[in-house]
Amino acid sequence: MNEPVINAVYAIELCSGEVRYWQYLGPDSRRLIWWLDTETKQEFNEASLMYAWSIKGLHSSRWPTA
């Protein structure tokens, strides 16, 4: 897969088989990669994740503003 697109929403499959939708926020100045869980509205970086996951595909390239 190509590099994720900033602000695009991706379908993410967790090791449990659950699919979540995360918005890719991109790297910060320390090169940590940040995401936003679209359901919980929590931001997190990849280094903080304690489980396996994979990008299944692009869900949406636009984030709703409402």
Distance bins in CASP14 RR format, pairs under 12 A and 6 or more apart:
PFRMAT RR
TARGET T0000
AUTHOR 0000-0000-0000
RMODE 2
METHOD distances of the structure
MODEL  1
1 8 0 0 0 0 0 1 0 0 0 0 0
1 10 0 0 0 0 1 0 0 0 0 0 0
1 11 0 0 0 0 0 1 0 0 0 0 0
1 24 0 0 0 0 0 1 0 0 0 0 0
1 54 0 0 0 0 1 0 0 0 0 0 0
1 55 1 0 1 0 0 0 0 0 0 0 0
1 56 0 0 0 0 1 0 0 0 0 0 0
1 57 1 0 0 1 0 0 0 0 0 0 0
1 58 0 0 0 0 1 0 0 0 0 0 0
2 8 0 0 0 0 0 1 0 0 0 0 0
2 10 0 0 0 0 0 1 0 0 0 0 0
2 24 0 0 0 0 0 1 0 0 0 0 0
2 55 0 0 0 0 0 1 0 0 0 0 0
2 57 0 0 0 0 0 1 0 0 0 0 0
2 58 0 0 0 0 1 0 0 0 0 0 0
3 10 0 0 0 0 0 1 0 0 0 0 0
3 24 0 0 0 0 1 0 0 0 0 0 0
3 26 0 0 0 0 1 0 0 0 0 0 0
3 27 0 0 0 0 0 1 0 0 0 0 0
3 33 0 0 0 0 0 1 0 0 0 0 0
3 55 0 0 0 0 0 1 0 0 0 0 0
4 10 1 0 0 1 0 0 0 0 0 0 0
4 11 0 0 0 0 0 1 0 0 0 0 0
4 12 0 0 0 0 0 1 0 0 0 0 0
4 22 0 0 0 0 1 0 0 0 0 0 0
4 23 0 0 0 0 1 0 0 0 0 0 0
4 24 1 0 1 0 0 0 0 0 0 0 0
4 25 0 0 0 0 1 0 0 0 0 0 0
4 26 1 0 0 1 0 0 0 0 0 0 0
4 27 0 0 0 0 0 1 0 0 0 0 0
4 33 0 0 0 0 1 0 0 0 0 0 0
4 34 0 0 0 0 0 1 0 0 0 0 0
4 35 0 0 0 0 1 0 0 0 0 0 0
4 46 0 0 0 0 0 1 0 0 0 0 0
4 55 1 0 0 1 0 0 0 0 0 0 0
4 57 0 0 0 0 1 0 0 0 0 0 0
4 58 0 0 0 0 1 0 0 0 0 0 0
4 59 0 0 0 0 0 1 0 0 0 0 0
4 61 0 0 0 0 0 1 0 0 0 0 0
5 23 0 0 0 0 0 1 0 0 0 0 0
5 24 1 0 0 1 0 0 0 0 0 0 0
5 25 0 0 0 0 0 1 0 0 0 0 0
5 26 0 0 0 0 1 0 0 0 0 0 0
5 55 0 0 0 0 0 1 0 0 0 0 0
5 57 0 0 0 0 0 1 0 0 0 0 0
5 58 1 0 0 1 0 0 0 0 0 0 0
5 59 0 0 0 0 0 1 0 0 0 0 0
5 60 0 0 0 0 0 1 0 0 0 0 0
5 61 1 0 0 1 0 0 0 0 0 0 0
5 62 0 0 0 0 0 1 0 0 0 0 0
5 63 0 0 0 0 0 1 0 0 0 0 0
6 23 0 0 0 0 1 0 0 0 0 0 0
6 24 1 0 0 1 0 0 0 0 0 0 0
6 25 1 0 0 1 0 0 0 0 0 0 0
6 26 1 0 1 0 0 0 0 0 0 0 0
6 27 0 0 0 0 1 0 0 0 0 0 0
6 28 0 0 0 0 0 1 0 0 0 0 0
6 33 0 0 0 0 0 1 0 0 0 0 0
6 34 0 0 0 0 1 0 0 0 0 0 0
6 35 0 0 0 0 0 1 0 0 0 0 0
6 36 0 0 0 0 0 1 0 0 0 0 0
6 61 0 0 0 0 0 1 0 0 0 0 0
6 63 0 0 0 0 0 1 0 0 0 0 0
7 22 0 0 0 0 0 1 0 0 0 0 0
7 23 1 0 0 1 0 0 0 0 0 0 0
7 24 1 0 0 1 0 0 0 0 0 0 0
7 25 1 0 0 1 0 0 0 0 0 0 0
7 26 0 0 0 0 1 0 0 0 0 0 0
7 34 0 0 0 0 0 1 0 0 0 0 0
7 35 0 0 0 0 0 1 0 0 0 0 0
7 36 0 0 0 0 1 0 0 0 0 0 0
7 38 0 0 0 0 0 1 0 0 0 0 0
7 58 0 0 0 0 0 1 0 0 0 0 0
7 60 0 0 0 0 1 0 0 0 0 0 0
7 61 1 0 0 1 0 0 0 0 0 0 0
7 62 1 0 0 1 0 0 0 0 0 0 0
7 63 1 0 1 0 0 0 0 0 0 0 0
7 64 0 0 0 0 0 1 0 0 0 0 0
7 65 0 0 0 0 0 1 0 0 0 0 0
8 21 0 0 0 0 0 1 0 0 0 0 0
8 22 0 0 0 0 1 0 0 0 0 0 0
8 23 1 0 0 1 0 0 0 0 0 0 0
8 24 1 0 1 0 0 0 0 0 0 0 0
8 25 0 0 0 0 0 1 0 0 0 0 0
8 26 0 0 0 0 0 1 0 0 0 0 0
8 35 0 0 0 0 0 1 0 0 0 0 0
8 36 0 0 0 0 0 1 0 0 0 0 0
8 38 0 0 0 0 0 1 0 0 0 0 0
8 55 0 0 0 0 0 1 0 0 0 0 0
8 57 0 0 0 0 1 0 0 0 0 0 0
8 58 1 0 1 0 0 0 0 0 0 0 0
8 59 1 0 0 1 0 0 0 0 0 0 0
8 60 1 0 0 1 0 0 0 0 0 0 0
8 61 1 0 1 0 0 0 0 0 0 0 0
8 62 0 0 0 0 1 0 0 0 0 0 0
8 63 0 0 0 0 1 0 0 0 0 0 0
9 20 0 0 0 0 0 1 0 0 0 0 0
9 21 1 0 1 0 0 0 0 0 0 0 0
9 22 1 0 0 1 0 0 0 0 0 0 0
9 23 1 0 1 0 0 0 0 0 0 0 0
9 24 1 0 0 1 0 0 0 0 0 0 0
9 25 0 0 0 0 0 1 0 0 0 0 0
9 35 0 0 0 0 1 0 0 0 0 0 0
9 36 0 0 0 0 1 0 0 0 0 0 0
9 37 0 0 0 0 0 1 0 0 0 0 0
9 38 1 0 0 1 0 0 0 0 0 0 0
9 39 0 0 0 0 0 1 0 0 0 0 0
9 55 0 0 0 0 0 1 0 0 0 0 0
9 56 0 0 0 0 0 1 0 0 0 0 0
9 57 0 0 0 0 1 0 0 0 0 0 0
9 58 1 0 0 1 0 0 0 0 0 0 0
9 59 1 0 1 0 0 0 0 0 0 0 0
9 60 1 0 1 0 0 0 0 0 0 0 0
9 61 1 0 0 1 0 0 0 0 0 0 0
9 62 0 0 0 0 1 0 0 0 0 0 0
9 63 1 0 0 1 0 0 0 0 0 0 0
9 64 0 0 0 0 1 0 0 0 0 0 0
10 19 0 0 0 0 0 1 0 0 0 0 0
10 20 0 0 0 0 1 0 0 0 0 0 0
10 21 1 0 0 1 0 0 0 0 0 0 0
10 22 1 0 1 0 0 0 0 0 0 0 0
10 23 1 0 0 1 0 0 0 0 0 0 0
10 24 1 0 0 1 0 0 0 0 0 0 0
10 25 0 0 0 0 0 1 0 0 0 0 0
10 26 0 0 0 0 0 1 0 0 0 0 0
10 35 0 0 0 0 1 0 0 0 0 0 0
10 36 0 0 0 0 0 1 0 0 0 0 0
10 37 0 0 0 0 0 1 0 0 0 0 0
10 38 0 0 0 0 1 0 0 0 0 0 0
10 53 0 0 0 0 0 1 0 0 0 0 0
10 54 0 0 0 0 1 0 0 0 0 0 0
10 55 1 0 1 0 0 0 0 0 0 0 0
10 56 1 0 0 1 0 0 0 0 0 0 0
10 57 1 0 1 0 0 0 0 0 0 0 0
10 58 1 0 1 0 0 0 0 0 0 0 0
10 59 1 0 1 0 0 0 0 0 0 0 0
10 60 0 0 0 0 1 0 0 0 0 0 0
10 61 0 0 0 0 1 0 0 0 0 0 0
10 63 0 0 0 0 0 1 0 0 0 0 0
11 17 0 0 0 0 0 1 0 0 0 0 0
11 18 0 0 0 0 0 1 0 0 0 0 0
11 19 1 0 1 0 0 0 0 0 0 0 0
11 20 1 0 0 1 0 0 0 0 0 0 0
11 21 1 0 0 1 0 0 0 0 0 0 0
11 22 0 0 0 0 1 0 0 0 0 0 0
11 23 0 0 0 0 0 1 0 0 0 0 0
11 24 0 0 0 0 0 1 0 0 0 0 0
11 38 0 0 0 0 0 1 0 0 0 0 0
11 53 0 0 0 0 0 1 0 0 0 0 0
11 54 0 0 0 0 1 0 0 0 0 0 0
11 55 1 0 0 1 0 0 0 0 0 0 0
11 56 1 0 1 0 0 0 0 0 0 0 0
11 57 1 0 1 0 0 0 0 0 0 0 0
11 58 1 0 0 1 0 0 0 0 0 0 0
11 59 1 0 1 0 0 0 0 0 0 0 0
11 60 0 0 0 0 1 0 0 0 0 0 0
12 18 0 0 0 0 1 0 0 0 0 0 0
12 19 1 0 0 1 0 0 0 0 0 0 0
12 20 1 0 1 0 0 0 0 0 0 0 0
12 21 1 0 0 1 0 0 0 0 0 0 0
12 22 1 0 1 0 0 0 0 0 0 0 0
12 23 0 0 0 0 0 1 0 0 0 0 0
12 24 0 0 0 0 1 0 0 0 0 0 0
12 35 0 0 0 0 1 0 0 0 0 0 0
12 36 0 0 0 0 0 1 0 0 0 0 0
12 37 0 0 0 0 1 0 0 0 0 0 0
12 38 0 0 0 0 0 1 0 0 0 0 0
12 39 0 0 0 0 0 1 0 0 0 0 0
12 44 0 0 0 0 0 1 0 0 0 0 0
12 46 0 0 0 0 0 1 0 0 0 0 0
12 49 0 0 0 0 0 1 0 0 0 0 0
12 51 0 0 0 0 0 1 0 0 0 0 0
12 52 0 0 0 0 0 1 0 0 0 0 0
12 53 1 0 1 0 0 0 0 0 0 0 0
12 54 1 0 0 1 0 0 0 0 0 0 0
12 55 1 0 0 1 0 0 0 0 0 0 0
12 56 1 0 0 1 0 0 0 0 0 0 0
12 57 0 0 0 0 1 0 0 0 0 0 0
12 58 0 0 0 0 0 1 0 0 0 0 0
12 59 0 0 0 0 1 0 0 0 0 0 0
13 19 1 0 1 0 0 0 0 0 0 0 0
13 20 0 0 0 0 1 0 0 0 0 0 0
13 21 0 0 0 0 0 1 0 0 0 0 0
13 22 0 0 0 0 0 1 0 0 0 0 0
13 51 0 0 0 0 0 1 0 0 0 0 0
13 52 0 0 0 0 1 0 0 0 0 0 0
13 53 1 0 0 1 0 0 0 0 0 0 0
13 54 1 0 1 0 0 0 0 0 0 0 0
13 55 0 0 0 0 1 0 0 0 0 0 0
13 56 1 0 1 0 0 0 0 0 0 0 0
13 57 0 0 0 0 1 0 0 0 0 0 0
13 59 0 0 0 0 0 1 0 0 0 0 0
14 20 1 0 0 1 0 0 0 0 0 0 0
14 21 0 0 0 0 0 1 0 0 0 0 0
14 22 0 0 0 0 0 1 0 0 0 0 0
14 37 0 0 0 0 0 1 0 0 0 0 0
14 49 0 0 0 0 1 0 0 0 0 0 0
14 50 0 0 0 0 0 1 0 0 0 0 0
14 51 1 0 0 1 0 0 0 0 0 0 0
14 52 1 0 0 1 0 0 0 0 0 0 0
14 53 1 0 1 0 0 0 0 0 0 0 0
14 54 0 0 0 0 1 0 0 0 0 0 0
14 55 0 0 0 0 0 1 0 0 0 0 0
14 56 0 0 0 0 0 1 0 0 0 0 0
15 49 0 0 0 0 0 1 0 0 0 0 0
15 50 0 0 0 0 0 1 0 0 0 0 0
15 51 1 0 1 0 0 0 0 0 0 0 0
15 52 1 0 1 0 0 0 0 0 0 0 0
15 53 1 0 0 1 0 0 0 0 0 0 0
15 54 0 0 0 0 1 0 0 0 0 0 0
16 51 1 0 0 1 0 0 0 0 0 0 0
16 52 0 0 0 0 1 0 0 0 0 0 0
16 53 0 0 0 0 1 0 0 0 0 0 0
17 51 0 0 0 0 0 1 0 0 0 0 0
17 52 0 0 0 0 0 1 0 0 0 0 0
17 53 0 0 0 0 1 0 0 0 0 0 0
17 54 0 0 0 0 1 0 0 0 0 0 0
17 56 0 0 0 0 0 1 0 0 0 0 0
18 37 0 0 0 0 0 1 0 0 0 0 0
18 39 0 0 0 0 0 1 0 0 0 0 0
18 51 0 0 0 0 0 1 0 0 0 0 0
18 52 0 0 0 0 0 1 0 0 0 0 0
18 53 0 0 0 0 1 0 0 0 0 0 0
18 54 0 0 0 0 0 1 0 0 0 0 0
18 56 0 0 0 0 0 1 0 0 0 0 0
19 38 0 0 0 0 0 1 0 0 0 0 0
19 39 0 0 0 0 0 1 0 0 0 0 0
19 53 0 0 0 0 0 1 0 0 0 0 0
19 54 0 0 0 0 0 1 0 0 0 0 0
19 55 0 0 0 0 0 1 0 0 0 0 0
19 56 1 0 0 1 0 0 0 0 0 0 0
19 57 0 0 0 0 0 1 0 0 0 0 0
19 59 0 0 0 0 1 0 0 0 0 0 0
20 35 0 0 0 0 1 0 0 0 0 0 0
20 36 0 0 0 0 0 1 0 0 0 0 0
20 37 1 0 0 1 0 0 0 0 0 0 0
20 38 1 0 0 1 0 0 0 0 0 0 0
20 39 1 0 0 1 0 0 0 0 0 0 0
20 40 0 0 0 0 1 0 0 0 0 0 0
20 42 0 0 0 0 0 1 0 0 0 0 0
20 44 0 0 0 0 0 1 0 0 0 0 0
20 49 0 0 0 0 0 1 0 0 0 0 0
20 51 0 0 0 0 0 1 0 0 0 0 0
20 53 0 0 0 0 1 0 0 0 0 0 0
20 54 0 0 0 0 0 1 0 0 0 0 0
20 55 0 0 0 0 0 1 0 0 0 0 0
20 56 0 0 0 0 1 0 0 0 0 0 0
20 59 0 0 0 0 1 0 0 0 0 0 0
21 35 0 0 0 0 0 1 0 0 0 0 0
21 36 0 0 0 0 1 0 0 0 0 0 0
21 37 1 0 0 1 0 0 0 0 0 0 0
21 38 1 0 1 0 0 0 0 0 0 0 0
21 39 1 0 0 1 0 0 0 0 0 0 0
21 40 0 0 0 0 0 1 0 0 0 0 0
21 41 0 0 0 0 0 1 0 0 0 0 0
21 55 0 0 0 0 0 1 0 0 0 0 0
21 56 0 0 0 0 0 1 0 0 0 0 0
21 57 0 0 0 0 0 1 0 0 0 0 0
21 58 0 0 0 0 0 1 0 0 0 0 0
21 59 1 0 1 0 0 0 0 0 0 0 0
21 60 0 0 0 0 1 0 0 0 0 0 0
21 63 0 0 0 0 0 1 0 0 0 0 0
21 64 0 0 0 0 0 1 0 0 0 0 0
22 33 0 0 0 0 0 1 0 0 0 0 0
22 34 0 0 0 0 1 0 0 0 0 0 0
22 35 1 0 1 0 0 0 0 0 0 0 0
22 36 1 0 0 1 0 0 0 0 0 0 0
22 37 1 0 1 0 0 0 0 0 0 0 0
22 38 1 0 0 1 0 0 0 0 0 0 0
22 39 0 0 0 0 1 0 0 0 0 0 0
22 40 0 0 0 0 0 1 0 0 0 0 0
22 41 0 0 0 0 0 1 0 0 0 0 0
22 42 0 0 0 0 0 1 0 0 0 0 0
22 43 0 0 0 0 1 0 0 0 0 0 0
22 44 0 0 0 0 1 0 0 0 0 0 0
22 45 0 0 0 0 0 1 0 0 0 0 0
22 46 0 0 0 0 0 1 0 0 0 0 0
22 49 0 0 0 0 0 1 0 0 0 0 0
22 53 0 0 0 0 1 0 0 0 0 0 0
22 54 0 0 0 0 0 1 0 0 0 0 0
22 55 0 0 0 0 1 0 0 0 0 0 0
22 56 0 0 0 0 0 1 0 0 0 0 0
22 57 0 0 0 0 0 1 0 0 0 0 0
22 58 0 0 0 0 0 1 0 0 0 0 0
22 59 0 0 0 0 1 0 0 0 0 0 0
22 60 0 0 0 0 0 1 0 0 0 0 0
22 63 0 0 0 0 0 1 0 0 0 0 0
23 34 0 0 0 0 1 0 0 0 0 0 0
23 35 1 0 0 1 0 0 0 0 0 0 0
23 36 1 0 1 0 0 0 0 0 0 0 0
23 37 0 0 0 0 1 0 0 0 0 0 0
23 38 1 0 1 0 0 0 0 0 0 0 0
23 39 0 0 0 0 0 1 0 0 0 0 0
23 40 0 0 0 0 0 1 0 0 0 0 0
23 41 0 0 0 0 1 0 0 0 0 0 0
23 42 0 0 0 0 0 1 0 0 0 0 0
23 43 0 0 0 0 1 0 0 0 0 0 0
23 44 0 0 0 0 0 1 0 0 0 0 0
23 58 0 0 0 0 0 1 0 0 0 0 0
23 59 0 0 0 0 1 0 0 0 0 0 0
23 60 0 0 0 0 1 0 0 0 0 0 0
23 61 0 0 0 0 0 1 0 0 0 0 0
23 62 0 0 0 0 0 1 0 0 0 0 0
23 63 1 0 1 0 0 0 0 0 0 0 0
23 64 0 0 0 0 0 1 0 0 0 0 0
24 33 0 0 0 0 1 0 0 0 0 0 0
24 34 0 0 0 0 1 0 0 0 0 0 0
24 35 1 0 0 1 0 0 0 0 0 0 0
24 36 0 0 0 0 1 0 0 0 0 0 0
24 37 0 0 0 0 0 1 0 0 0 0 0
24 38 0 0 0 0 0 1 0 0 0 0 0
24 43 0 0 0 0 0 1 0 0 0 0 0
24 44 0 0 0 0 0 1 0 0 0 0 0
24 45 0 0 0 0 0 1 0 0 0 0 0
24 46 0 0 0 0 0 1 0 0 0 0 0
24 55 0 0 0 0 1 0 0 0 0 0 0
24 57 0 0 0 0 0 1 0 0 0 0 0
24 58 0 0 0 0 1 0 0 0 0 0 0
24 59 0 0 0 0 0 1 0 0 0 0 0
24 60 0 0 0 0 0 1 0 0 0 0 0
24 61 0 0 0 0 0 1 0 0 0 0 0
24 63 0 0 0 0 0 1 0 0 0 0 0
25 32 0 0 0 0 0 1 0 0 0 0 0
25 33 0 0 0 0 1 0 0 0 0 0 0
25 34 1 1 0 0 0 0 0 0 0 0 0
25 35 1 0 0 1 0 0 0 0 0 0 0
25 36 1 0 1 0 0 0 0 0 0 0 0
25 37 0 0 0 0 0 1 0 0 0 0 0
25 38 0 0 0 0 0 1 0 0 0 0 0
25 42 0 0 0 0 0 1 0 0 0 0 0
25 43 1 0 0 1 0 0 0 0 0 0 0
25 44 0 0 0 0 1 0 0 0 0 0 0
25 45 0 0 0 0 1 0 0 0 0 0 0
25 46 0 0 0 0 0 1 0 0 0 0 0
25 63 0 0 0 0 0 1 0 0 0 0 0
26 32 0 0 0 0 1 0 0 0 0 0 0
26 33 1 0 1 0 0 0 0 0 0 0 0
26 34 1 0 1 0 0 0 0 0 0 0 0
26 35 1 0 0 1 0 0 0 0 0 0 0
26 36 0 0 0 0 0 1 0 0 0 0 0
26 43 0 0 0 0 0 1 0 0 0 0 0
26 44 0 0 0 0 0 1 0 0 0 0 0
26 45 0 0 0 0 1 0 0 0 0 0 0
26 46 0 0 0 0 1 0 0 0 0 0 0
27 33 1 0 1 0 0 0 0 0 0 0 0
27 34 1 0 0 1 0 0 0 0 0 0 0
27 35 0 0 0 0 0 1 0 0 0 0 0
27 45 0 0 0 0 1 0 0 0 0 0 0
27 46 0 0 0 0 1 0 0 0 0 0 0
27 47 0 0 0 0 0 1 0 0 0 0 0
28 34 1 0 0 1 0 0 0 0 0 0 0
28 35 0 0 0 0 0 1 0 0 0 0 0
28 43 0 0 0 0 0 1 0 0 0 0 0
28 45 1 0 0 1 0 0 0 0 0 0 0
28 46 0 0 0 0 0 1 0 0 0 0 0
28 47 0 0 0 0 0 1 0 0 0 0 0
30 45 0 0 0 0 1 0 0 0 0 0 0
30 47 0 0 0 0 1 0 0 0 0 0 0
31 45 0 0 0 0 1 0 0 0 0 0 0
31 46 0 0 0 0 0 1 0 0 0 0 0
31 47 0 0 0 0 0 1 0 0 0 0 0
32 43 0 0 0 0 0 1 0 0 0 0 0
32 44 0 0 0 0 1 0 0 0 0 0 0
32 45 1 0 1 0 0 0 0 0 0 0 0
32 46 1 0 0 1 0 0 0 0 0 0 0
32 47 1 0 1 0 0 0 0 0 0 0 0
32 48 0 0 0 0 1 0 0 0 0 0 0
32 49 0 0 0 0 0 1 0 0 0 0 0
33 43 0 0 0 0 0 1 0 0 0 0 0
33 44 0 0 0 0 1 0 0 0 0 0 0
33 45 1 0 0 1 0 0 0 0 0 0 0
33 46 1 0 1 0 0 0 0 0 0 0 0
33 47 0 0 0 0 1 0 0 0 0 0 0
33 48 0 0 0 0 0 1 0 0 0 0 0
33 49 0 0 0 0 0 1 0 0 0 0 0
33 55 0 0 0 0 0 1 0 0 0 0 0
34 42 0 0 0 0 0 1 0 0 0 0 0
34 43 1 0 1 0 0 0 0 0 0 0 0
34 44 1 0 0 1 0 0 0 0 0 0 0
34 45 1 0 1 0 0 0 0 0 0 0 0
34 46 1 0 0 1 0 0 0 0 0 0 0
34 47 0 0 0 0 0 1 0 0 0 0 0
34 48 0 0 0 0 1 0 0 0 0 0 0
34 49 0 0 0 0 0 1 0 0 0 0 0
35 41 0 0 0 0 0 1 0 0 0 0 0
35 42 0 0 0 0 1 0 0 0 0 0 0
35 43 1 0 0 1 0 0 0 0 0 0 0
35 44 1 0 0 1 0 0 0 0 0 0 0
35 45 1 0 0 1 0 0 0 0 0 0 0
35 46 1 0 0 1 0 0 0 0 0 0 0
35 47 0 0 0 0 0 1 0 0 0 0 0
35 48 0 0 0 0 1 0 0 0 0 0 0
35 49 0 0 0 0 1 0 0 0 0 0 0
35 53 0 0 0 0 1 0 0 0 0 0 0
35 55 0 0 0 0 0 1 0 0 0 0 0
36 42 1 0 0 1 0 0 0 0 0 0 0
36 43 1 0 1 0 0 0 0 0 0 0 0
36 44 0 0 0 0 1 0 0 0 0 0 0
36 45 0 0 0 0 0 1 0 0 0 0 0
36 63 0 0 0 0 1 0 0 0 0 0 0
37 43 0 0 0 0 1 0 0 0 0 0 0
37 44 1 0 0 1 0 0 0 0 0 0 0
37 48 0 0 0 0 0 1 0 0 0 0 0
37 49 0 0 0 0 0 1 0 0 0 0 0
37 53 0 0 0 0 0 1 0 0 0 0 0
38 59 0 0 0 0 1 0 0 0 0 0 0
38 60 0 0 0 0 1 0 0 0 0 0 0
38 63 0 0 0 0 1 0 0 0 0 0 0
38 64 0 0 0 0 1 0 0 0 0 0 0
41 63 0 0 0 0 0 1 0 0 0 0 0
42 48 0 0 0 0 0 1 0 0 0 0 0
42 49 0 0 0 0 0 1 0 0 0 0 0
44 50 0 0 0 0 0 1 0 0 0 0 0
44 51 0 0 0 0 0 1 0 0 0 0 0
44 53 0 0 0 0 0 1 0 0 0 0 0
46 52 0 0 0 0 0 1 0 0 0 0 0
46 53 0 0 0 0 1 0 0 0 0 0 0
46 55 0 0 0 0 0 1 0 0 0 0 0
END
